[in-house]
Amino acid sequence: MPMFDYHCKACQADFELLVRASTVPTCPHCASTELEKCVSRIAPAGKIEAIRMSNRRLAAAQGHFNNYSPSEKARLLKGKSV
């Protein structure tokens, strides 16, 4: 699932969301669906791995583990009630 930057027209908040193609994104601050998709910034050189790991942690926190190996999934889910 791709991560997109959004700007909420209702509350003026800027945020990032992982969005499935079939999902209508909503603002996490006010729940509005009146969002504007923004052009994402280019990742700075040398920061790619840190950004990738940050995005993977965010995806895992939201329950999306498709980019993890089976051993990584097991380690991340260890101790969590599913």
C-alpha positions as CSV (number, residue, x, y, z in Angstrom):
1,M,0.0,0.0,0.0
2,P,1.4,3.4,-0.9
3,M,1.8,6.2,1.6
4,F,0.4,9.6,0.5
5,D,0.7,13.1,1.9
6,Y,-2.7,14.8,2.4
7,H,-4.0,18.3,3.3
8,C,-7.4,18.5,4.9
9,K,-9.5,21.3,3.5
10,A,-11.8,21.3,6.6
11,C,-9.2,21.7,9.4
12,Q,-6.1,22.6,7.4
13,A,-4.1,19.6,8.9
14,D,-1.3,18.0,6.9
15,F,-0.6,14.3,7.4
16,E,0.5,11.0,5.8
17,L,-1.6,8.0,5.3
18,L,-1.2,4.4,4.0
19,V,-4.1,4.0,1.7
20,R,-5.6,1.0,0.0
21,A,-7.0,1.6,-3.5
22,S,-10.5,0.8,-2.3
23,T,-10.4,3.0,0.8
24,V,-11.6,6.6,1.0
25,P,-9.0,8.4,3.1
26,T,-10.3,10.5,6.1
27,C,-8.5,13.1,8.1
28,P,-7.3,11.7,11.4
29,H,-7.9,15.1,13.1
30,C,-11.5,15.8,12.1
31,A,-12.6,12.8,10.1
32,S,-13.4,14.9,7.0
33,T,-13.1,13.2,3.6
34,E,-12.4,16.6,1.8
35,L,-8.7,16.0,1.4
36,E,-6.2,17.2,-1.2
37,K,-3.5,14.8,-2.1
38,C,-0.1,16.5,-2.0
39,V,3.1,15.9,-3.9
40,S,5.5,14.1,-1.6
41,R,9.0,15.3,-1.1
42,I,11.9,13.4,-2.5
43,A,13.8,11.3,0.1
44,P,17.2,12.8,0.9
45,A,20.2,10.6,0.0
46,G,21.4,8.5,2.9
47,K,18.1,8.6,4.7
48,I,16.3,6.0,2.5
49,E,16.8,3.1,4.9
50,A,15.6,5.1,8.0
51,I,12.6,6.3,6.0
52,R,11.8,2.8,4.8
53,M,12.0,1.4,8.4
54,S,9.8,4.2,9.7
55,N,7.2,3.5,7.1
56,R,7.3,-0.2,7.8
57,R,6.8,0.4,11.5
58,L,3.9,2.7,10.7
59,A,2.4,0.0,8.5
60,A,2.9,-2.6,11.1
61,A,1.2,-0.5,13.8
62,Q,-1.8,-0.2,11.5
63,G,-1.8,-4.0,11.0
64,H,-0.2,-4.2,7.6
65,F,2.7,-6.7,7.4
66,N,2.9,-7.6,3.7
67,N,6.4,-6.1,3.4
68,Y,7.9,-8.1,6.3
69,S,9.5,-11.6,6.1
70,P,7.8,-14.4,8.2
71,S,10.6,-14.1,10.8
72,E,10.1,-10.3,11.1
73,K,6.3,-10.7,11.4
74,A,6.7,-13.3,14.2
75,R,9.1,-11.0,16.1
76,L,6.8,-7.9,15.7
77,L,3.7,-9.8,16.7
78,K,5.3,-11.6,19.7
79,G,3.5,-10.5,22.8
80,K,0.7,-8.8,21.0
81,S,-2.8,-10.2,21.3
82,V,-4.2,-10.7,17.8
